[in-house]
Amino acid sequence: MTATRDTAETTRPRAAARQAAASAAAPAAVPAPTAPARSLRLRGGLDVATLVGLAAAAAVIGLAMGSGGSLRSFIDPPSLMIVLGGTLAVTTASFSLGDVAVAWKDAAAVLIHQTLDPKGVARQVLLLAEAARRSPETLRNLLPELRSEPFLYRSITLVTEGLPPDVMERMLAGEVEASGGARAKSAGVLRRASEVAPAMGLIGTLVGLVQMMGSLNDPSAIGPAMALALLTTFYGAVLGNVVLAPLAAKVERAAEDDALVKTLYTIGAVSIARQENPRRLEMLLNAVLPPGKRIQYFDREAPKVGA
C-alpha cells in the first residue's frame, strides 16, 4: 500500500509537467477578428447623381411637351421603330450581339452601383497591412469578410497562399488591364449608339418628307407623314444626347474609378506579400491617389508643431 501510494504521488507531478509542456507547445488560438472585420467592409450604394440627372432631364422635356398640348401627339410608333430599331441594328452591325448585351449590362450597373471611394479603399488596404504585420494568421481569418470585393479577396488569397510577389503583381495587373478593356469596349458601344440615334432620326425625317411629298393630293396623309418627319428627329436627338451619351460617359468614368480601386488593391497585396512597412505602403498608395483623395493614416494622431 505504501509503495503504491508513493508511486502515484511520484507519477502525478510528472503527468502535470507533461500536460503543462504540451499546453505551452500548442499554438494559441487566434481570436476571431470581429471588430476589425466590420471596419474592412465597404459599400458602393446607388449612383444618385446619374439617376437624378436623367430624371430631371426627362421631367424638363415632359413639361415642355405637355405645356403646349396633348402628350399623345408626341407618340408615333413608326418613328419609335425607326429610331430604336435602327439604332440597335446599326450598333450591333458595328460590334456584336455579345458586346451590345454587355454594354447594356454595364450601363445598368452604373445606375444602381457606385464605385467605392478610393480614400476608403486605401484605409482598408492599410488595415489589412497592419493585420498581416501583427500575425499572418489574422490575415487568413479576415478572408471571409472580404468576399464582397472579389478582386480584393483573390488578391489577399494569393498572399496567404505564399505566391511570389512578382508573379502576383503580373497576374493582378493583367486582370486590371483586361477589366478596363472590357469596360472601355462597353463605353465605345454606347458612344457609337449615341452617334447613330440622331442619324436614324434624320433618316426617319427624310422618309417622312418623301411620304409627305408623295401625298400632296391626299390631305389626310400629310399629317401622319409630317409627324413621322418631325418625331423621328425628336426621338433620335433625345435618345442620343439625353440617354446614350451620358451613359457612355458614366461607363467610361466608372471604368477609370474601378481601375484605380483595383490598382490600390494590387499595390496593397504586393506590399503585404513583400512584408513591407505599412508606412511605406501609405506612401505608395498616395502616389497613385488623386491629390484630393490622399490619406494621412499614420500621421492623423501626430501632434502639431509647437503645441
C-alpha positions as CSV (number, residue, x, y, z in Angstrom):
1,M,0.0,0.0,0.0
2,T,2.8,2.4,0.9
3,A,4.7,1.6,-2.2
4,T,1.6,2.1,-4.4
5,R,0.9,5.5,-2.7
6,D,4.5,6.6,-3.3
7,T,4.3,5.6,-7.0
8,A,1.1,7.5,-7.5
9,E,2.4,10.6,-5.8
10,T,5.6,10.5,-8.0
11,T,3.5,9.9,-11.2
12,R,1.2,12.9,-10.7
13,P,3.8,15.6,-10.8
14,R,5.3,14.1,-13.9
15,A,1.9,13.9,-15.7
16,A,1.2,17.5,-14.7
17,A,4.6,18.6,-16.0
18,R,3.9,16.8,-19.3
19,Q,0.5,18.4,-19.6
20,A,1.9,21.9,-18.9
21,A,4.6,21.4,-21.5
22,A,2.1,20.2,-24.1
23,S,-0.1,23.3,-23.4
24,A,2.9,25.6,-23.8
25,A,3.9,23.9,-27.1
26,A,0.3,24.1,-28.5
27,P,-0.3,27.3,-30.6
28,A,-2.6,29.8,-29.0
29,A,-6.0,30.1,-30.7
30,V,-6.3,33.3,-32.8
31,P,-9.4,35.1,-31.8
32,A,-11.9,35.8,-34.5
33,P,-11.4,39.4,-35.8
34,T,-14.9,40.5,-35.4
35,A,-14.2,44.2,-34.6
36,P,-11.6,44.8,-37.3
37,A,-13.6,42.9,-39.8
38,R,-16.5,45.3,-39.6
39,S,-14.2,48.2,-40.4
40,L,-13.0,46.4,-43.5
41,R,-16.4,46.2,-45.2
42,L,-17.1,48.9,-47.9
43,R,-20.2,49.5,-49.8
44,G,-20.9,51.4,-53.0
45,G,-24.6,52.2,-52.9
46,L,-26.7,53.9,-55.6
47,D,-25.3,56.4,-58.0
48,V,-27.8,59.2,-57.1
49,A,-26.2,61.8,-59.4
50,T,-26.9,59.8,-62.6
51,L,-30.5,58.9,-61.6
52,V,-31.3,62.4,-60.6
53,G,-29.8,63.9,-63.7
54,L,-31.7,61.6,-66.1
55,A,-34.9,62.1,-64.2
56,A,-34.5,65.9,-64.3
57,A,-33.8,65.9,-68.0
58,A,-36.9,63.7,-68.6
59,A,-39.0,65.9,-66.4
60,V,-38.0,69.1,-68.3
61,I,-38.7,67.6,-71.7
62,G,-42.0,66.2,-70.4
63,L,-43.1,69.6,-69.1
64,A,-42.2,71.2,-72.4
65,M,-44.2,68.5,-74.3
66,G,-47.3,68.8,-72.1
67,S,-47.4,72.6,-71.9
68,G,-48.4,73.1,-75.5
69,G,-51.0,70.4,-75.9
70,S,-51.6,66.7,-75.5
71,L,-48.7,64.3,-74.9
72,R,-50.4,61.8,-77.3
73,S,-49.2,64.0,-80.3
74,F,-45.6,63.0,-79.4
75,I,-46.3,59.3,-79.6
76,D,-45.7,57.8,-83.0
77,P,-44.9,54.0,-83.2
78,P,-43.3,54.2,-86.7
79,S,-41.0,56.9,-85.6
80,L,-40.0,54.9,-82.5
81,M,-39.5,51.8,-84.6
82,I,-37.1,53.7,-87.0
83,V,-35.0,55.3,-84.2
84,L,-34.9,52.4,-81.6
85,G,-34.7,49.6,-84.1
86,G,-32.4,51.3,-86.5
87,T,-30.0,52.4,-83.6
88,L,-29.9,48.9,-82.2
89,A,-29.3,47.3,-85.6
90,V,-26.5,49.7,-86.7
91,T,-24.8,49.4,-83.4
92,T,-25.0,45.6,-83.5
93,A,-23.6,45.7,-87.0
94,S,-20.6,47.8,-85.7
95,F,-19.9,45.4,-82.9
96,S,-21.6,42.1,-82.0
97,L,-24.6,40.9,-80.1
98,G,-22.5,39.9,-77.1
99,D,-20.8,43.3,-77.0
100,V,-24.1,45.2,-77.1
101,A,-25.6,43.0,-74.4
102,V,-22.5,43.5,-72.1
103,A,-22.7,47.3,-72.8
104,W,-26.3,47.5,-71.7
105,K,-25.5,45.4,-68.6
106,D,-22.6,47.8,-67.7
107,A,-24.9,50.8,-68.3
108,A,-27.5,49.3,-65.9
109,A,-24.7,48.6,-63.4
110,V,-23.5,52.2,-63.2
111,L,-27.1,53.3,-62.4
112,I,-27.5,51.0,-59.4
113,H,-24.0,50.7,-58.1
114,Q,-21.5,53.4,-57.3
115,T,-17.7,52.7,-57.3
116,L,-16.0,52.5,-54.0
117,D,-14.4,55.6,-52.6
118,P,-10.6,55.4,-53.3
119,K,-9.9,57.0,-49.9
120,G,-11.8,54.4,-48.0
121,V,-10.2,51.7,-50.1
122,A,-6.7,53.0,-49.2
123,R,-7.6,52.9,-45.5
124,Q,-8.9,49.4,-45.9
125,V,-5.7,48.2,-47.5
126,L,-3.6,49.8,-44.7
127,L,-5.8,48.0,-42.1
128,L,-5.1,44.7,-43.8
129,A,-1.4,45.5,-43.9
130,E,-1.3,46.2,-40.2
131,A,-3.2,43.0,-39.5
132,A,-0.8,41.0,-41.6
133,R,2.2,42.5,-39.8
134,R,0.8,41.5,-36.4
135,S,0.0,38.0,-37.5
136,P,-0.3,36.2,-40.9
137,E,-3.0,34.0,-39.4
138,T,-5.1,37.1,-38.6
139,L,-5.0,38.0,-42.3
140,R,-6.2,34.5,-43.2
141,N,-9.0,34.8,-40.7
142,L,-10.1,38.0,-42.3
143,L,-10.6,36.4,-45.8
144,P,-14.4,35.6,-45.3
145,E,-15.0,39.3,-44.6
146,L,-13.6,40.3,-48.0
147,R,-15.9,38.2,-50.2
148,S,-18.0,41.3,-51.1
149,E,-15.0,42.6,-53.1
150,P,-14.0,39.7,-55.3
151,F,-10.7,41.3,-56.6
152,L,-9.5,42.1,-53.1
153,Y,-10.5,38.6,-51.9
154,R,-8.5,37.0,-54.7
155,S,-5.5,39.3,-54.0
156,I,-5.3,38.5,-50.3
157,T,-5.9,34.8,-51.1
158,L,-2.8,34.9,-53.2
159,V,-0.9,36.5,-50.3
160,T,-2.0,33.8,-47.9
161,E,-1.0,31.1,-50.3
162,G,2.5,32.4,-50.4
163,L,2.7,33.3,-54.1
164,P,5.9,35.2,-55.1
165,P,5.2,39.0,-55.1
166,D,6.5,39.5,-58.7
167,V,4.2,36.7,-60.1
168,M,1.3,38.1,-58.1
169,E,1.9,41.6,-59.4
170,R,1.9,40.4,-63.0
171,M,-1.3,38.4,-62.5
172,L,-3.2,41.2,-60.8
173,A,-2.0,43.9,-63.2
174,G,-3.1,41.7,-66.2
175,E,-6.6,41.3,-64.6
176,V,-6.9,45.1,-64.1
177,E,-5.9,45.7,-67.7
178,A,-8.4,43.1,-69.0
179,S,-11.2,44.5,-66.9
180,G,-10.5,48.1,-68.0
181,G,-10.5,46.9,-71.7
182,A,-13.9,45.3,-71.3
183,R,-15.4,48.5,-69.8
184,A,-13.8,50.6,-72.5
185,K,-15.5,48.5,-75.1
186,S,-18.8,48.9,-73.4
187,A,-18.4,52.7,-73.4
188,G,-17.5,52.5,-77.1
189,V,-20.7,50.6,-77.9
190,L,-22.8,53.3,-76.1
191,R,-20.8,56.1,-77.7
192,R,-21.5,54.6,-81.1
193,A,-25.2,54.2,-80.3
194,S,-25.3,57.9,-79.2
195,E,-24.0,58.9,-82.6
196,V,-26.3,56.6,-84.6
197,A,-29.5,57.6,-82.9
198,P,-29.6,61.2,-84.3
199,A,-28.6,59.9,-87.7
200,M,-31.5,57.4,-87.6
201,G,-33.8,60.4,-86.7
202,L,-32.6,62.2,-89.8
203,I,-33.2,59.2,-91.9
204,G,-36.8,59.0,-90.5
205,T,-37.2,62.7,-91.3
206,L,-36.3,62.1,-94.9
207,V,-38.7,59.1,-95.1
208,G,-41.5,61.3,-93.7
209,L,-40.8,64.1,-96.1
210,V,-40.8,61.7,-99.1
211,Q,-44.1,60.3,-97.9
212,M,-45.5,63.8,-97.5
213,M,-44.4,65.0,-100.9
214,G,-46.0,61.9,-102.4
215,S,-49.3,62.5,-100.6
216,L,-49.9,66.1,-101.5
217,N,-53.0,65.1,-103.4
218,D,-54.4,63.4,-100.2
219,P,-54.6,65.9,-97.4
220,S,-55.4,63.1,-94.9
221,A,-52.0,61.5,-95.4
222,I,-50.0,64.7,-95.0
223,G,-50.4,64.8,-91.2
224,P,-49.0,61.3,-90.4
225,A,-46.1,61.9,-92.8
226,M,-45.3,65.2,-91.2
227,A,-45.5,63.6,-87.7
228,L,-43.1,60.9,-88.9
229,A,-40.7,63.5,-90.3
230,L,-40.6,65.6,-87.1
231,L,-40.8,63.0,-84.4
232,T,-38.0,60.8,-85.7
233,T,-35.7,63.8,-85.4
234,F,-37.0,64.4,-81.9
235,Y,-36.7,60.8,-80.8
236,G,-33.2,60.5,-82.2
237,A,-31.9,63.7,-80.5
238,V,-33.4,62.7,-77.1
239,L,-32.1,59.1,-77.3
240,G,-28.6,60.1,-78.4
241,N,-28.0,63.2,-76.3
242,V,-30.1,62.7,-73.2
243,V,-29.8,58.9,-72.7
244,L,-26.9,57.2,-74.5
245,A,-24.2,59.9,-74.4
246,P,-24.5,60.4,-70.6
247,L,-24.4,56.6,-70.1
248,A,-21.3,56.3,-72.2
249,A,-19.6,59.0,-70.2
250,K,-20.6,57.3,-67.0
251,V,-19.3,53.9,-68.0
252,E,-16.0,55.5,-69.0
253,R,-15.8,57.2,-65.6
254,A,-16.8,54.0,-63.8
255,A,-14.0,52.2,-65.7
256,E,-11.4,54.7,-64.6
257,D,-12.6,54.6,-61.0
258,D,-12.7,50.8,-61.0
259,A,-9.2,50.6,-62.4
260,L,-8.0,52.9,-59.6
261,V,-9.6,50.8,-56.9
262,K,-8.1,47.6,-58.3
263,T,-4.7,49.3,-58.6
264,L,-4.8,50.2,-55.0
265,Y,-5.7,46.6,-54.1
266,T,-2.8,45.3,-56.2
267,I,-0.3,47.7,-54.6
268,G,-1.5,46.6,-51.1
269,A,-1.4,42.9,-51.8
270,V,2.1,43.0,-53.3
271,S,3.3,45.2,-50.4
272,I,1.9,42.8,-47.9
273,A,3.4,39.8,-49.7
274,R,6.8,41.6,-49.6
275,Q,6.3,42.2,-45.8
276,E,6.9,45.9,-46.3
277,N,6.4,48.5,-43.6
278,P,2.7,49.8,-43.7
279,R,4.1,53.4,-43.6
280,R,5.9,52.8,-46.9
281,L,2.6,51.3,-48.3
282,E,0.9,54.5,-47.4
283,M,3.4,56.4,-49.5
284,L,2.9,54.1,-52.4
285,L,-0.9,54.5,-52.2
286,N,-0.7,58.3,-52.0
287,A,1.5,58.2,-55.1
288,V,-1.4,56.7,-57.1
289,L,-4.3,58.6,-55.4
290,P,-5.5,61.9,-56.8
291,P,-4.4,64.9,-54.7
292,G,-7.8,65.4,-53.1
293,K,-8.1,61.7,-52.1
294,R,-4.7,61.2,-50.4
295,I,-4.7,60.0,-46.9
296,Q,-2.7,60.6,-43.7
297,Y,-3.4,57.3,-42.0
298,F,-0.4,57.1,-39.6
299,D,0.0,60.9,-39.1
300,R,-3.6,61.6,-38.2
301,E,-2.8,61.5,-34.5
302,A,0.5,63.3,-34.7
303,P,0.6,66.5,-32.5
304,K,1.0,69.8,-34.2
305,V,4.4,71.5,-34.0
306,G,4.6,74.0,-31.1
307,A,1.5,72.5,-29.4
